[in-house]
Amino acid sequence: MTKKNEVITVQGIAISVVEHNKDDYVSLTDMAAFKNATDPRQVVFNWMSTYYTIDFLAVWEQVNNPGFNRVGFHTVRNEPGRLLVLQKNV
C-alpha cells in the first residue's frame, strides 16, 4: 500500500519520492532531467541499455526474486536488439 508521495529538490531538480510497503522509491526519470531536461527518457534509455545496468538488475533479481529465471535472463541479455523503444508519433 502506498503511504506517501512527496517531492524533494536536488540541485534545482524536483524529484518525486513514493513510499510503498515502507520502502521509498525515487523517480529515475526526474533525476535524468538533470542531464536532459527536455527529454529525460533518452537518458534513462541509454542507462537501461548498458550491460552494466542489465547485470546489476540480474544481481538485484537474484537477491530479491526467488523465482528469478537465470537461463531466461542470459537469453535476453545476449540477444541482439534486446531493448527496443516504441515511440508515439506526435
N, CA, C and O atoms as a Tinker XYZ file with bonds, in Angstrom:
   360  protein
     1  N      0.846000   -1.174000    0.000000    73     2
     2  CA     0.000000    0.000000    0.000000    64     1     3
     3  C      0.896000    1.243000    0.000000    63     2     4     5
     4  O      1.839000    1.343000    0.784000    81     3
     5  N      0.585000    2.173000   -0.883000    73     3     6
     6  CA     1.345000    3.410000   -0.953000    64     5     7
     7  C      0.899000    4.327000    0.170000    63     6     8     9
     8  O     -0.296000    4.525000    0.387000    81     7
     9  N      1.876000    4.889000    0.888000    73     7    10
    10  CA     1.535000    5.719000    2.036000    64     9    11
    11  C      1.819000    7.188000    1.811000    63    10    12    13
    12  O      1.086000    8.037000    2.317000    81    11
    13  N      2.868000    7.513000    1.063000    73    11    14
    14  CA     3.172000    8.930000    0.913000    64    13    15
    15  C      3.724000    9.205000   -0.477000    63    14    16    17
    16  O      4.350000    8.351000   -1.105000    81    15
    17  N      3.479000   10.381000   -0.920000    73    15    18
    18  CA     4.075000   10.910000   -2.137000    64    17    19
    19  C      4.633000   12.270000   -1.766000    63    18    20    21
    20  O      3.926000   13.096000   -1.188000    81    19
    21  N      5.878000   12.508000   -2.087000    73    19    22
    22  CA     6.444000   13.814000   -1.814000    64    21    23
    23  C      7.443000   14.155000   -2.904000    63    22    24    25
    24  O      7.804000   13.311000   -3.725000    81    23
    25  N      7.875000   15.382000   -2.899000    73    23    26
    26  CA     8.855000   15.861000   -3.874000    64    25    27
    27  C     10.011000   16.461000   -3.103000    63    26    28    29
    28  O      9.817000   17.261000   -2.187000    81    27
    29  N     11.227000   16.065000   -3.487000    73    27    30
    30  CA    12.422000   16.693000   -2.935000    64    29    31
    31  C     13.093000   17.455000   -4.065000    63    30    32    33
    32  O     12.901000   17.129000   -5.237000    81    31
    33  N     13.866000   18.451000   -3.726000    73    31    34
    34  CA    14.580000   19.226000   -4.735000    64    33    35
    35  C     16.075000   19.011000   -4.540000    63    34    36    37
    36  O     16.615000   19.239000   -3.458000    81    35
    37  N     16.733000   18.569000   -5.608000    73    35    38
    38  CA    18.170000   18.316000   -5.583000    64    37    39
    39  C     18.795000   19.088000   -6.739000    63    38    40    41
    40  O     18.474000   18.848000   -7.902000    81    39
    41  N     19.674000   20.001000   -6.416000    73    39    42
    42  CA    20.346000   20.848000   -7.406000    64    41    43
    43  C     19.342000   21.462000   -8.385000    63    42    44    45
    44  O     19.576000   21.501000   -9.593000    81    43
    45  N     18.231000   21.936000   -7.844000    73    43    46
    46  CA    17.230000   22.635000   -8.640000    64    45    47
    47  C     16.276000   21.735000   -9.402000    63    46    48    49
    48  O     15.423000   22.239000  -10.133000    81    47
    49  N     16.390000   20.419000   -9.259000    73    47    50
    50  CA    15.517000   19.481000   -9.963000    64    49    51
    51  C     14.533000   18.875000   -8.956000    63    50    52    53
    52  O     14.942000   18.356000   -7.917000    81    51
    53  N     13.232000   18.944000   -9.270000    73    51    54
    54  CA    12.208000   18.335000   -8.428000    64    53    55
    55  C     12.183000   16.837000   -8.703000    63    54    56    57
    56  O     12.053000   16.412000   -9.851000    81    55
    57  N     12.310000   16.033000   -7.638000    73    55    58
    58  CA    12.350000   14.578000   -7.768000    64    57    59
    59  C     11.248000   13.975000   -6.900000    63    58    60    61
    60  O     11.182000   14.220000   -5.696000    81    59
    61  N     10.392000   13.188000   -7.530000    73    59    62
    62  CA     9.290000   12.536000   -6.816000    64    61    63
    63  C      9.816000   11.383000   -5.977000    63    62    64    65
    64  O     10.697000   10.634000   -6.399000    81    63
    65  N      9.250000   11.257000   -4.774000    73    63    66
    66  CA     9.559000   10.150000   -3.872000    64    65    67
    67  C      8.231000    9.517000   -3.473000    63    66    68    69
    68  O      7.310000   10.215000   -3.048000    81    67
    69  N      8.133000    8.202000   -3.611000    73    67    70
    70  CA     6.918000    7.474000   -3.275000    64    69    71
    71  C      7.285000    6.378000   -2.277000    63    70    72    73
    72  O      8.274000    5.666000   -2.454000    81    71
    73  N      6.480000    6.256000   -1.235000    73    71    74
    74  CA     6.664000    5.159000   -0.280000    64    73    75
    75  C      5.698000    4.042000   -0.636000    63    74    76    77
    76  O      4.511000    4.275000   -0.869000    81    75
    77  N      6.224000    2.831000   -0.675000    73    75    78
    78  CA     5.397000    1.665000   -0.957000    64    77    79
    79  C      5.889000    0.536000   -0.068000    63    78    80    81
    80  O      7.062000    0.165000   -0.125000    81    79
    81  N      5.010000   -0.008000    0.744000    73    79    82
    82  CA     5.373000   -1.077000    1.685000    64    81    83
    83  C      6.590000   -0.706000    2.532000    63    82    84    85
    84  O      7.506000   -1.510000    2.705000    81    83
    85  N      6.587000    0.498000    3.046000    73    83    86
    86  CA     7.638000    1.025000    3.930000    64    85    87
    87  C      8.996000    1.223000    3.245000    63    86    88    89
    88  O      9.994000    1.459000    3.925000    81    87
    89  N      9.048000    1.131000    1.920000    73    87    90
    90  CA    10.263000    1.421000    1.161000    64    89    91
    91  C     10.041000    2.691000    0.353000    63    90    92    93
    92  O      8.944000    2.923000   -0.155000    81    91
    93  N     11.079000    3.513000    0.232000    73    91    94
    94  CA    10.995000    4.729000   -0.568000    64    93    95
    95  C     11.577000    4.484000   -1.959000    63    94    96    97
    96  O     12.610000    3.832000   -2.109000    81    95
    97  N     10.900000    5.016000   -2.964000    73    95    98
    98  CA    11.343000    4.917000   -4.343000    64    97    99
    99  C     11.433000    6.321000   -4.919000    63    98   100   101
   100  O     10.527000    7.134000   -4.736000    81    99
   101  N     12.531000    6.604000   -5.616000    73    99   102
   102  CA    12.698000    7.909000   -6.248000    64   101   103
   103  C     12.531000    7.745000   -7.752000    63   102   104   105
   104  O     12.781000    6.672000   -8.301000    81   103
   105  N     12.114000    8.798000   -8.401000    73   103   106
   106  CA    11.858000    8.763000   -9.833000    64   105   107
   107  C     13.169000    8.903000  -10.616000    63   106   108   109
   108  O     13.829000    9.941000  -10.563000    81   107
   109  N     13.526000    7.859000  -11.330000    73   107   110
   110  CA    14.709000    7.892000  -12.179000    64   109   111
   111  C     14.540000    8.914000  -13.302000    63   110   112   113
   112  O     15.492000    9.602000  -13.672000    81   111
   113  N     13.336000    9.007000  -13.837000    73   111   114
   114  CA    13.078000    9.978000  -14.910000    64   113   115
   115  C     13.270000   11.401000  -14.407000    63   114   116   117
   116  O     13.833000   12.243000  -15.107000    81   115
   117  N     12.800000   11.668000  -13.188000    73   115   118
   118  CA    13.002000   13.005000  -12.619000    64   117   119
   119  C     14.489000   13.298000  -12.442000    63   118   120   121
   120  O     14.937000   14.410000  -12.721000    81   119
   121  N     15.257000   12.311000  -11.981000    73   119   122
   122  CA    16.702000   12.522000  -11.818000    64   121   123
   123  C     17.386000   12.719000  -13.159000    63   122   124   125
   124  O     18.332000   13.500000  -13.261000    81   123
   125  N     16.923000   12.024000  -14.188000    73   123   126
   126  CA    17.521000   12.138000  -15.520000    64   125   127
   127  C     17.318000   13.528000  -16.113000    63   126   128   129
   128  O     18.057000   13.933000  -17.011000    81   127
   129  N     16.327000   14.257000  -15.621000    73   127   130
   130  CA    16.086000   15.621000  -16.111000    64   129   131
   131  C     17.274000   16.533000  -15.828000    63   130   132   133
   132  O     17.434000   17.557000  -16.492000    81   131
   133  N     18.100000   16.181000  -14.866000    73   131   134
   134  CA    19.309000   16.968000  -14.597000    64   133   135
   135  C     20.234000   16.949000  -15.812000    63   134   136   137
   136  O     20.871000   17.952000  -16.133000    81   135
   137  N     20.300000   15.807000  -16.478000    73   135   138
   138  CA    21.176000   15.649000  -17.645000    64   137   139
   139  C     20.507000   16.157000  -18.921000    63   138   140   141
   140  O     21.173000   16.756000  -19.766000    81   139
   141  N     19.204000   15.927000  -19.073000    73   139   142
   142  CA    18.490000   16.318000  -20.282000    64   141   143
   143  C     17.061000   16.683000  -19.900000    63   142   144   145
   144  O     16.182000   15.823000  -19.856000    81   143
   145  N     16.839000   17.955000  -19.626000    73   143   146
   146  CA    15.537000   18.416000  -19.137000    64   145   147
   147  C     14.433000   18.294000  -20.188000    63   146   148   149
   148  O     13.267000   18.130000  -19.829000    81   147
   149  N     14.768000   18.368000  -21.459000    73   147   150
   150  CA    13.742000   18.325000  -22.497000    64   149   151
   151  C     13.325000   16.901000  -22.853000    63   150   152   153
   152  O     12.202000   16.688000  -23.311000    81   151
   153  N     14.208000   15.923000  -22.653000    73   151   154
   154  CA    13.871000   14.542000  -22.990000    64   153   155
   155  C     14.597000   13.562000  -22.068000    63   154   156   157
   156  O     15.486000   12.836000  -22.512000    81   155
   157  N     14.222000   13.538000  -20.782000    73   155   158
   158  CA    14.932000   12.680000  -19.825000    64   157   159
   159  C     14.818000   11.193000  -20.134000    63   158   160   161
   160  O     15.647000   10.405000  -19.678000    81   159
   161  N     13.811000   10.798000  -20.899000    73   159   162
   162  CA    13.661000    9.372000  -21.209000    64   161   163
   163  C     14.844000    8.847000  -22.002000    63   162   164   165
   164  O     15.165000    7.662000  -21.918000    81   163
   165  N     15.504000    9.718000  -22.780000    73   163   166
   166  CA    16.682000    9.279000  -23.527000    64   165   167
   167  C     17.828000    8.918000  -22.586000    63   166   168   169
   168  O     18.578000    7.978000  -22.848000    81   167
   169  N     17.961000    9.661000  -21.501000    73   167   170
   170  CA    18.982000    9.356000  -20.501000    64   169   171
   171  C     18.684000    8.003000  -19.864000    63   170   172   173
   172  O     19.583000    7.179000  -19.697000    81   171
   173  N     17.417000    7.775000  -19.507000    73   171   174
   174  CA    17.013000    6.510000  -18.902000    64   173   175
   175  C     17.234000    5.367000  -19.894000    63   174   176   177
   176  O     17.755000    4.317000  -19.520000    81   175
   177  N     16.848000    5.561000  -21.136000    73   175   178
   178  CA    17.030000    4.529000  -22.161000    64   177   179
   179  C     18.507000    4.163000  -22.303000    63   178   180   181
   180  O     18.853000    2.982000  -22.339000    81   179
   181  N     19.370000    5.163000  -22.382000    73   179   182
   182  CA    20.801000    4.897000  -22.524000    64   181   183
   183  C     21.333000    4.127000  -21.323000    63   182   184   185
   184  O     22.119000    3.193000  -21.484000    81   183
   185  N     20.917000    4.507000  -20.133000    73   183   186
   186  CA    21.362000    3.820000  -18.929000    64   185   187
   187  C     20.846000    2.380000  -18.902000    63   186   188   189
   188  O     21.588000    1.451000  -18.582000    81   187
   189  N     19.571000    2.205000  -19.242000    73   187   190
   190  CA    18.966000    0.873000  -19.188000    64   189   191
   191  C     19.548000   -0.082000  -20.226000    63   190   192   193
   192  O     19.453000   -1.298000  -20.056000    81   191
   193  N     20.138000    0.429000  -21.279000    73   191   194
   194  CA    20.620000   -0.438000  -22.346000    64   193   195
   195  C     22.072000   -0.879000  -22.168000    63   194   196   197
   196  O     22.579000   -1.638000  -22.994000    81   195
   197  N     22.755000   -0.426000  -21.114000    73   195   198
   198  CA    24.140000   -0.856000  -20.923000    64   197   199
   199  C     24.178000   -2.240000  -20.269000    63   198   200   201
   200  O     23.292000   -2.606000  -19.497000    81   199
   201  N     25.211000   -2.983000  -20.595000    73   199   202
   202  CA    25.368000   -4.304000  -19.980000    64   201   203
   203  C     25.600000   -4.186000  -18.478000    63   202   204   205
   204  O     25.207000   -5.074000  -17.721000    81   203
   205  N     26.234000   -3.101000  -18.039000    73   203   206
   206  CA    26.451000   -2.902000  -16.606000    64   205   207
   207  C     25.107000   -2.837000  -15.870000    63   206   208   209
   208  O     24.944000   -3.434000  -14.805000    81   207
   209  N     24.163000   -2.117000  -16.442000    73   207   210
   210  CA    22.848000   -1.993000  -15.810000    64   209   211
   211  C     22.091000   -3.315000  -15.861000    63   210   212   213
   212  O     21.476000   -3.724000  -14.877000    81   211
   213  N     22.139000   -3.980000  -17.009000    73   211   214
   214  CA    21.464000   -5.271000  -17.151000    64   213   215
   215  C     22.019000   -6.263000  -16.130000    63   214   216   217
   216  O     21.261000   -7.007000  -15.506000    81   215
   217  N     23.342000   -6.273000  -15.962000    73   215   218
   218  CA    23.956000   -7.179000  -14.994000    64   217   219
   219  C     23.589000   -6.798000  -13.553000    63   218   220   221
   220  O     23.371000   -7.672000  -12.714000    81   219
   221  N     23.523000   -5.503000  -13.273000    73   219   222
   222  CA    23.096000   -5.049000  -11.947000    64   221   223
   223  C     21.678000   -5.516000  -11.658000    63   222   224   225
   224  O     21.391000   -6.007000  -10.566000    81   223
   225  N     20.797000   -5.365000  -12.628000    73   223   226
   226  CA    19.409000   -5.784000  -12.437000    64   225   227
   227  C     19.318000   -7.295000  -12.223000    63   226   228   229
   228  O     18.464000   -7.758000  -11.467000    81   227
   229  N     20.181000   -8.061000  -12.874000    73   227   230
   230  CA    20.193000   -9.513000  -12.668000    64   229   231
   231  C     20.591000   -9.858000  -11.240000    63   230   232   233
   232  O     19.993000  -10.739000  -10.623000    81   231
   233  N     21.600000   -9.166000  -10.711000    73   231   234
   234  CA    22.010000   -9.401000   -9.328000    64   233   235
   235  C     20.875000   -9.029000   -8.381000    63   234   236   237
   236  O     20.587000   -9.758000   -7.432000    81   235
   237  N     20.228000   -7.883000   -8.644000    73   235   238
   238  CA    19.103000   -7.458000   -7.805000    64   237   239
   239  C     18.012000   -8.530000   -7.820000    63   238   240   241
   240  O     17.469000   -8.883000   -6.772000    81   239
   241  N     17.696000   -9.041000   -8.997000    73   239   242
   242  CA    16.673000  -10.078000   -9.114000    64   241   243
   243  C     17.079000  -11.344000   -8.357000    63   242   244   245
   244  O     16.241000  -11.952000   -7.692000    81   243
   245  N     18.335000  -11.747000   -8.445000    73   243   246
   246  CA    18.796000  -12.946000   -7.746000    64   245   247
   247  C     18.628000  -12.790000   -6.237000    63   246   248   249
   248  O     18.275000  -13.746000   -5.547000    81   247
   249  N     18.878000  -11.595000   -5.729000    73   247   250
   250  CA    18.778000  -11.340000   -4.294000    64   249   251
   251  C     17.318000  -11.237000   -3.848000    63   250   252   253
   252  O     16.960000  -11.713000   -2.771000    81   251
   253  N     16.482000  -10.619000   -4.675000    73   251   254
   254  CA    15.120000  -10.278000   -4.250000    64   253   255
   255  C     14.009000  -11.118000   -4.858000    63   254   256   257
   256  O     12.856000  -10.997000   -4.443000    81   255
   257  N     14.323000  -11.963000   -5.825000    73   255   258
   258  CA    13.283000  -12.714000   -6.516000    64   257   259
   259  C     13.639000  -14.201000   -6.505000    63   258   260   261
   260  O     14.450000  -14.648000   -7.316000    81   259
   261  N     13.043000  -14.966000   -5.596000    73   259   262
   262  CA    13.379000  -16.388000   -5.526000    64   261   263
   263  C     13.018000  -17.153000   -6.802000    63   262   264   265
   264  O     13.562000  -18.231000   -7.043000    81   263
   265  N     12.122000  -16.621000   -7.612000    73   263   266
   266  CA    11.725000  -17.285000   -8.856000    64   265   267
   267  C     12.466000  -16.774000  -10.076000    63   266   268   269
   268  O     12.050000  -17.033000  -11.206000    81   267
   269  N     13.566000  -16.047000   -9.865000    73   267   270
   270  CA    14.314000  -15.464000  -10.984000    64   269   271
   271  C     14.794000  -16.559000  -11.934000    63   270   272   273
   272  O     15.388000  -17.550000  -11.509000    81   271
   273  N     14.530000  -16.365000  -13.216000    73   271   274
   274  CA    14.891000  -17.332000  -14.253000    64   273   275
   275  C     16.251000  -16.947000  -14.841000    63   274   276   277
   276  O     16.327000  -16.124000  -15.754000    81   275
   277  N     17.313000  -17.540000  -14.317000    73   275   278
   278  CA    18.676000  -17.203000  -14.768000    64   277   279
   279  C     18.908000  -17.562000  -16.228000    63   278   280   281
   280  O     19.553000  -16.810000  -16.957000    81   279
   281  N     18.386000  -18.707000  -16.659000    73   279   282
   282  CA    18.566000  -19.124000  -18.048000    64   281   283
   283  C     17.862000  -18.138000  -18.974000    63   282   284   285
   284  O     18.421000  -17.723000  -19.989000    81   283
   285  N     16.640000  -17.767000  -18.622000    73   283   286
   286  CA    15.914000  -16.785000  -19.416000    64   285   287
   287  C     16.628000  -15.450000  -19.449000    63   286   288   289
   288  O     16.658000  -14.775000  -20.479000    81   287
   289  N     17.210000  -15.066000  -18.306000    73   287   290
   290  CA    17.958000  -13.812000  -18.253000    64   289   291
   291  C     19.118000  -13.820000  -19.242000    63   290   292   293
   292  O     19.303000  -12.849000  -19.977000    81   291
   293  N     19.889000  -14.881000  -19.275000    73   291   294
   294  CA    21.041000  -14.932000  -20.181000    64   293   295
   295  C     20.603000  -14.870000  -21.640000    63   294   296   297
   296  O     21.292000  -14.283000  -22.474000    81   295
   297  N     19.461000  -15.474000  -21.945000    73   295   298
   298  CA    18.932000  -15.391000  -23.307000    64   297   299
   299  C     18.617000  -13.941000  -23.666000    63   298   300   301
   300  O     18.978000  -13.465000  -24.742000    81   299
   301  N     17.941000  -13.246000  -22.755000    73   299   302
   302  CA    17.591000  -11.845000  -23.007000    64   301   303
   303  C     18.840000  -10.970000  -23.064000    63   302   304   305
   304  O     18.962000  -10.119000  -23.945000    81   303
   305  N     19.765000  -11.174000  -22.134000    73   303   306
   306  CA    20.966000  -10.333000  -22.069000    64   305   307
   307  C     21.789000  -10.433000  -23.337000    63   306   308   309
   308  O     22.330000   -9.429000  -23.798000    81   307
   309  N     21.894000  -11.605000  -23.904000    73   307   310
   310  CA    22.795000  -11.820000  -25.033000    64   309   311
   311  C     22.115000  -11.708000  -26.392000    63   310   312   313
   312  O     22.767000  -11.859000  -27.425000    81   311
   313  N     20.843000  -11.452000  -26.401000    73   311   314
   314  CA    20.121000  -11.358000  -27.673000    64   313   315
   315  C     20.317000   -9.990000  -28.302000    63   314   316   317
   316  O     20.110000   -8.973000  -27.639000    81   315
   317  N     20.717000   -9.942000  -29.581000    73   315   318
   318  CA    20.857000   -8.641000  -30.254000    64   317   319
   319  C     19.504000   -7.933000  -30.330000    63   318   320   321
   320  O     18.469000   -8.568000  -30.529000    81   319
   321  N     19.530000   -6.613000  -30.170000    73   319   322
   322  CA    18.306000   -5.823000  -30.264000    64   321   323
   323  C     17.332000   -6.092000  -29.133000    63   322   324   325
   324  O     16.120000   -5.964000  -29.306000    81   323
   325  N     17.867000   -6.471000  -27.959000    73   323   326
   326  CA    17.022000   -6.875000  -26.843000    64   325   327
   327  C     16.183000   -5.738000  -26.285000    63   326   328   329
   328  O     15.129000   -5.981000  -25.697000    81   327
   329  N     16.626000   -4.522000  -26.457000    73   327   330
   330  CA    15.878000   -3.389000  -25.923000    64   329   331
   331  C     15.402000   -2.511000  -27.074000    63   330   332   333
   332  O     16.196000   -1.998000  -27.861000    81   331
   333  N     14.111000   -2.356000  -27.146000    73   331   334
   334  CA    13.516000   -1.528000  -28.193000    64   333   335
   335  C     12.719000   -0.412000  -27.548000    63   334   336   337
   336  O     12.098000   -0.610000  -26.504000    81   335
   337  N     12.734000    0.738000  -28.152000    73   335   338
   338  CA    11.928000    1.844000  -27.665000    64   337   339
   339  C     10.811000    2.088000  -28.669000    63   338   340   341
   340  O     11.058000    2.302000  -29.856000    81   339
   341  N      9.600000    2.053000  -28.180000    73   339   342
   342  CA     8.466000    2.366000  -29.024000    64   341   343
   343  C      8.130000    3.830000  -28.818000    63   342   344   345
   344  O      7.878000    4.269000  -27.696000    81   343
   345  N      8.127000    4.574000  -29.899000    73   343   346
   346  CA     7.850000    5.996000  -29.800000    64   345   347
   347  C      6.519000    6.292000  -30.483000    63   346   348   349
   348  O      6.206000    5.757000  -31.546000    81   347
   349  N      5.753000    7.156000  -29.840000    73   347   350
   350  CA     4.488000    7.582000  -30.436000    64   349   351
   351  C      4.793000    8.699000  -31.425000    63   350   352   353
   352  O      5.636000    9.561000  -31.176000    81   351
   353  N      4.109000    8.666000  -32.521000    73   351   354
   354  CA     4.202000    9.787000  -33.461000    64   353   355
   355  C      3.393000   10.937000  -32.906000    63   354   356   357
   356  O      2.222000   10.784000  -32.560000    81   355
   357  N      4.026000   12.081000  -32.827000    73   355   358
   358  CA     3.340000   13.240000  -32.262000    64   357   359
   359  C      2.873000   14.143000  -33.368000    63   358   360
   360  O      2.269000   15.182000  -33.104000    81   359
